[in-house]
């Protein structure tokens, strides 16, 4: 069972909401922890024992650190073991998953990276230890955020009023976010993924200029709707169960600089690495060599978040190169020119980065870039033209929702006409739910 399944949508989620809201307040976190474990058991059946053992071991380590707070040597030993263990879990699970032909194992990534941040915070006295195992499970493995994140810190966990007592308003807002996120994934990301595969197959026979450019744009839209969709799902489910989760994407392809793009793309992951790696390593804020090394490291780690593969590492190096160039001189120039041109510059640079991000190998990157600039490739092939004609609607809708116009309209409506916004939200949710169900049947 996945979050993007009819079983989850019409059986698991309603049952979980009923059980959670009927549970007395003092037992709610225990029930939510149990719901999360049940979800893992259904969605990761073959790895459930591993994840359960992992959570138990991490809680034991947490208690050991708290018990040895007055014994620095033992506490440090426990801390180093915790970091090493979680790093090993990330590496082994990522490599194992990729050898089997899968994508990045986000469940293991989310749990282990969150645990690393937690143990660092506890070691540095920046957060209080979590003493209850149910609370610990909710923090590390709340089922809503296991698919793609976001990453959260222990001190950032905030409980909403409906965590204690049912709130129709908060639950309704949560379901609205959830349905919109699910729609991003099911109605846009999945069709765009199929279109991406078609274009890949077409380009493997004879790549064209239009085919190469279109494949880059399609993949960019797909990755945006996939990742931002799941993060909206997480935020929506969090609200339903009384947990406030941070925003993770903010129209990254409309950024005025590549530096700003990294701040808007997978925001909690970037913030995680900046806090726990960049800020720790950068002892001299005016040191250019240190800035270069730390920027390269952070961008590579942001790439490795998606999997330990060379294309993700190269993607990080590519982004780092432009951030460094901007810091040296380009950012001062960008501030002097109209925002329209800075956004065009960033859009082109970040779109090119998606060629690297999606590349199965170096040959693909070279072939794609050559074709995009018309080197040894025709303008368009009949097969590519046919694919475009068959998918013009999803391309148009995807392009529209990648822009911030609809988001700005919704924000304006919610502020200026809240009643009209509420009516619109109900009709939008009903329409999206119908489309999602039709797509998943």
C-alpha positions in Angstrom: 0.0 0.0 0.0 1.3 3.4 -1.0 0.1 6.9 -0.2 -0.9 7.3 -3.8 -3.2 4.3 -3.8 -7.0 3.9 -3.6 -6.5 1.6 -0.6 -4.8 4.4 1.3 -7.2 7.1 0.1 -10.5 5.3 0.8 -9.7 2.8 3.5 -6.5 3.5 5.5 -6.7 7.2 5.8 -10.4 7.4 6.9 -9.9 4.6 9.4 -6.8 6.3 10.8 -8.5 9.6 11.2 -11.5 8.0 13.0 -9.3 6.0 15.4 -7.0 9.0 16.1 -9.8 11.5 16.8 -11.7 9.0 19.0 -8.6 8.4 21.1 -8.3 10.3 24.4 -5.7 13.1 24.3 -3.1 11.4 26.4 -3.0 8.4 24.1 -3.0 10.2 20.8 0.8 10.0 20.2 0.8 6.3 21.0 -2.0 5.7 18.5 -0.3 7.9 15.8 2.9 6.0 16.3 1.0 2.7 15.9 -0.7 4.1 12.8 2.7 5.0 11.3 4.1 1.5 12.1 1.0 -0.2 10.5 1.6 2.0 7.4 5.2 0.9 7.2 4.1 -2.7 7.6 1.8 -2.4 4.6 4.0 -0.3 2.4 7.4 -1.8 3.3 6.3 -5.4 4.3 9.6 -7.0 3.3 11.6 -4.4 5.3 9.2 -3.9 8.3 11.3 -5.9 10.8 14.4 -3.9 9.8 12.6 -0.5 10.3 11.0 -1.6 13.6 14.4 -2.8 14.9 16.0 0.4 13.6 13.6 2.6 15.5 14.0 0.5 18.7 17.8 0.7 18.5 17.7 4.4 17.8 15.5 4.9 20.9 17.9 2.9 23.0 20.8 5.0 21.8 18.8 8.1 22.6 18.2 6.9 26.1 21.8 6.0 26.5 22.9 9.5 25.5 20.5 11.0 28.0 21.6 8.7 30.8 25.2 9.6 30.2 24.7 13.4 29.9 27.1 13.9 32.9 29.7 11.4 31.5 31.3 13.2 28.5 33.5 10.3 27.3 30.6 7.7 27.3 28.2 10.2 25.8 30.6 11.0 23.0 31.2 7.3 22.2 27.4 6.7 22.1 27.0 9.8 19.8 29.7 8.6 17.4 28.2 5.2 17.2 24.8 6.7 16.5 26.2 8.9 13.6 28.2 6.0 12.2 25.2 3.6 12.4 22.8 5.9 10.6 25.4 6.8 7.9 25.9 3.1 7.3 22.1 2.6 7.0 21.8 5.4 4.5 24.7 4.1 2.3 23.7 0.4 2.5 20.0 0.9 1.8 20.7 3.4 -1.0 23.2 1.1 -2.8 21.0 -2.0 -2.3 17.9 -0.2 -3.6 19.8 1.1 -6.7 21.3 -2.3 -7.5 17.8 -3.6 -7.6 16.8 -0.9 -10.1 14.8 1.3 -7.7 15.0 5.0 -6.9 16.3 6.5 -3.7 14.9 4.7 -0.6 13.3 7.7 1.0 11.9 5.9 4.0 15.4 5.0 5.2 16.8 8.4 4.1 14.1 10.3 6.1 14.4 8.2 9.2 18.2 8.1 9.3 18.9 11.7 8.4 16.3 12.9 10.9 18.0 10.7 13.5 21.4 12.2 12.7 20.1 15.7 13.2 18.4 14.6 16.4 21.5 13.1 17.9 23.6 16.1 17.0 21.1 18.4 18.6 21.0 16.3 21.8 24.8 16.1 21.9 25.1 19.9 21.5 22.2 20.5 24.0 20.2 22.2 21.3 17.1 20.0 21.9 15.7 18.0 24.8 15.8 14.2 24.6 12.5 12.5 23.6 11.7 10.2 26.5 8.6 8.4 25.2 9.0 5.8 22.5 5.6 6.7 20.8 6.8 10.4 20.7 10.1 9.2 19.3 8.4 7.1 16.5 6.1 10.0 15.6 9.1 12.4 15.3 11.2 10.0 13.2 8.7 8.0 11.3 5.3 9.9 11.1 3.9 8.1 8.0 2.9 11.3 6.2 6.6 12.3 5.7 8.2 9.0 4.9 7.8 9.1 1.2 9.8 12.2 0.4 10.2 14.2 3.6 10.4 17.0 4.7 13.2 16.7 7.2 12.4 18.1 10.6 14.4 18.9 13.7 13.2 17.9 17.2 12.9 21.5 18.3 10.8 22.4 15.3 8.0 19.9 15.9 4.8 21.8 16.6 1.5 20.4 17.5 -1.7 22.0 16.3 -5.0 22.3 18.3 -6.5 19.3 16.6 -3.8 17.1 18.0 -5.5 17.4 21.4 -9.1 17.9 20.3 -10.8 17.4 16.9 -10.9 20.5 14.8 -13.0 20.4 11.6 -11.2 23.5 10.3 -7.7 22.1 10.7 -8.6 18.6 9.5 -10.4 20.2 6.5 -7.3 22.3 5.7 -5.2 19.3 6.0 -7.3 17.2 3.6 -7.3 20.1 1.2 -3.4 20.2 1.2 -3.3 16.4 1.0 -5.7 16.2 -2.0 -3.9 18.9 -3.9 -0.5 17.2 -3.3 -1.9 13.9 -4.4 -3.3 15.5 -7.5 0.2 17.0 -8.3 1.6 13.5 -8.2 -1.2 11.4 -9.8 -2.6 13.8 -12.4 0.7 15.5 -13.4 3.8 13.7 -12.2 2.7 10.2 -13.3 1.6 11.2 -16.8 4.8 13.3 -17.2 6.9 10.3 -16.1 5.3 8.2 -18.8 5.9 11.0 -21.3 9.5 11.2 -20.2 9.9 7.4 -20.8 8.4 7.8 -24.3 10.8 10.6 -25.2 13.7 8.7 -23.8 12.8 5.7 -26.0 12.3 8.0 -29.0 15.6 9.8 -28.5 17.5 6.5 -28.2 16.5 5.8 -31.8 17.2 9.2 -33.2 17.6 12.3 -30.9 16.3 15.6 -32.3 16.7 19.2 -31.1 13.0 19.4 -30.1 13.1 16.0 -28.5 16.2 16.8 -26.4 14.8 20.2 -25.2 11.3 18.7 -24.6 12.7 15.8 -22.6 14.6 18.2 -20.3 11.5 20.3 -19.7 9.3 17.3 -19.2 11.7 15.8 -16.6 11.9 19.1 -14.8 8.1 19.3 -14.5 7.9 15.7 -13.5 10.5 16.0 -10.7 8.9 19.2 -9.4 5.4 17.8 -9.2 6.6 14.5 -7.8 8.7 16.0 -4.9 6.5 19.0 -4.2 3.4 16.8 -4.5 4.6 14.4 -1.8 5.7 17.2 0.4 2.2 18.8 0.1 0.8 15.4 1.0 3.0 15.3 4.1 2.0 18.7 5.2 -1.7 17.9 4.6 -1.5 14.7 6.6 0.4 16.4 9.3 -2.4 19.0 9.7 -5.0 16.2 9.8 -3.2 14.6 12.7 -2.2 17.8 14.5 1.4 18.2 13.4 2.8 21.2 11.6 5.4 20.3 9.0 7.6 22.9 7.1 7.2 23.9 3.5 9.8 22.1 1.3 9.3 23.7 -2.2 8.6 27.3 -3.3 8.5 27.6 -7.1 12.2 26.9 -7.5 12.3 27.3 -11.3 11.2 31.0 -10.8 14.2 31.9 -8.7 16.2 35.0 -9.5 19.5 33.2 -9.0 20.9 29.7 -8.7 21.8 30.4 -5.0 18.1 31.2 -4.5 17.1 28.1 -6.4 18.9 25.9 -3.9 17.1 27.7 -1.1 13.7 27.0 -2.7 14.3 23.4 -4.0 14.0 20.8 -1.3 14.3 23.5 1.3 14.4 21.4 4.4 17.1 19.1 3.0 19.2 22.1 2.0 18.6 23.7 5.4 19.6 20.4 7.1 23.0 20.2 5.4 23.6 23.9 5.8 23.0 23.7 9.6 24.7 20.5 10.3 27.6 20.6 7.8 28.1 24.1 6.3 27.7 26.2 9.5 29.9 23.7 11.4 32.7 23.7 8.9 32.7 27.4 8.0 34.8 28.9 10.9 35.8 32.0 8.9 32.9 33.8 7.1 35.3 35.8 5.0 37.4 32.9 3.7 36.7 32.4 0.0 38.5 29.0 -0.2 36.5 27.7 2.7 33.3 29.0 1.1 34.1 27.2 -2.2 34.9 23.9 -0.4 31.8 24.0 1.8 29.5 25.0 -1.1 30.7 22.1 -3.2 30.2 19.7 -0.3 26.7 21.0 0.6 25.6 20.8 -3.1 27.0 17.3 -3.5 25.2 16.2 -0.3 21.9 17.7 -1.7 22.4 15.5 -4.7 23.3 12.4 -2.8 20.0 12.8 -0.9 18.4 11.4 -4.1 20.8 8.4 -4.2 24.5 7.6 -4.3 24.9 7.8 -8.1 27.3 9.8 -10.2 24.6 11.8 -12.0 23.3 13.2 -8.6 26.9 14.1 -7.5 27.6 15.8 -10.9 24.3 17.7 -10.5 25.5 19.0 -7.1 28.8 20.0 -8.6 27.0 21.8 -11.5 24.8 23.8 -9.1 27.8 24.5 -6.8 29.8 25.9 -9.8 27.1 28.6 -10.5 26.6 29.5 -6.8 30.4 30.1 -6.6 30.4 32.2 -9.8 27.5 34.2 -8.5 29.2 34.8 -5.2 32.4 36.0 -6.9 30.8 38.5 -9.3 27.6 37.5 -11.1 25.2 38.1 -8.2 26.1 41.8 -8.1 25.3 42.0 -11.8 22.0 40.1 -11.4 20.8 42.6 -8.8 21.2 45.5 -11.3 19.0 44.0 -14.1 15.2 43.5 -14.3 13.9 40.4 -12.4 12.4 39.1 -15.6 16.0 38.5 -17.0 17.4 37.1 -13.8 14.5 34.6 -13.7 15.2 33.6 -17.3 18.9 33.1 -16.5 18.1 30.9 -13.5 15.4 29.0 -15.4 17.8 28.1 -18.2 20.7 27.2 -15.9 18.5 25.0 -13.6 16.7 23.4 -16.5 20.1 22.4 -18.0 20.9 20.9 -14.6 18.0 18.5 -15.0 19.7 16.9 -18.0 22.5 15.9 -15.6 20.0 14.9 -12.8 18.1 12.6 -15.1 21.2 11.2 -16.9 21.7 7.4 -16.9 25.3 8.0 -17.9 27.9 10.5 -19.2 27.2 9.6 -22.8 23.6 10.6 -22.3 24.6 14.0 -21.0 27.0 14.7 -23.9 24.5 13.5 -26.5 21.6 15.5 -25.1 23.6 18.8 -24.9 24.9 18.3 -28.4 21.4 17.7 -29.7 20.0 20.7 -27.8 22.4 23.0 -29.7 21.7 21.3 -33.0 25.0 19.5 -33.3 24.4 16.4 -35.5 20.7 16.2 -34.8 17.6 17.0 -36.9 15.2 19.7 -35.7 12.4 17.2 -35.0 11.5 13.6 -35.8 8.1 12.3 -36.8 7.9 10.2 -33.6 8.7 13.1 -31.4 6.1 15.3 -33.1 3.5 12.5 -32.6 4.4 12.2 -28.9 3.9 15.9 -28.5 0.6 16.0 -30.2 -0.7 13.2 -28.0 0.4 14.9 -24.8 -0.2 18.5 -25.5 -2.8 18.9 -22.6 -0.6 17.5 -19.8 2.3 19.7 -21.1 0.1 22.8 -21.1 -1.4 22.1 -17.6 2.0 21.2 -16.2 3.7 24.3 -17.5 0.8 26.5 -16.1 1.0 25.0 -12.6 4.8 25.2 -12.5 4.3 29.0 -12.4 3.2 30.9 -9.4 0.1 32.5 -11.0 -2.4 30.0 -9.6 -0.7 30.0 -6.2 -0.9 33.9 -6.1 -4.6 33.7 -7.1 -5.4 31.3 -4.3 -3.4 33.4 -1.8 -5.2 36.6 -2.9 -8.6 34.9 -2.7 -8.0 33.4 0.8 -7.0 36.9 2.1 -9.6 39.1 0.3 -12.6 36.7 0.2 -12.2 33.9 2.7 -15.8 32.7 2.3 -15.5 32.5 -1.5 -12.1 30.8 -1.0 -13.7 28.1 1.3 -16.4 27.4 -1.3 -13.8 27.3 -4.1 -11.6 24.9 -2.0 -14.5 22.5 -1.5 -15.3 22.3 -5.2 -11.6 22.1 -6.1 -11.1 19.2 -3.7 -14.1 17.4 -5.0 -13.0 17.8 -8.6 -9.4 16.8 -7.9 -10.6 13.7 -5.9 -12.7 12.6 -8.8 -9.8 13.0 -11.2 -7.4 11.2 -8.9 -9.8 8.3 -8.4 -10.4 8.0 -12.2 -6.6 8.0 -12.8 -5.9 5.4 -10.1 -8.7 3.0 -11.1 
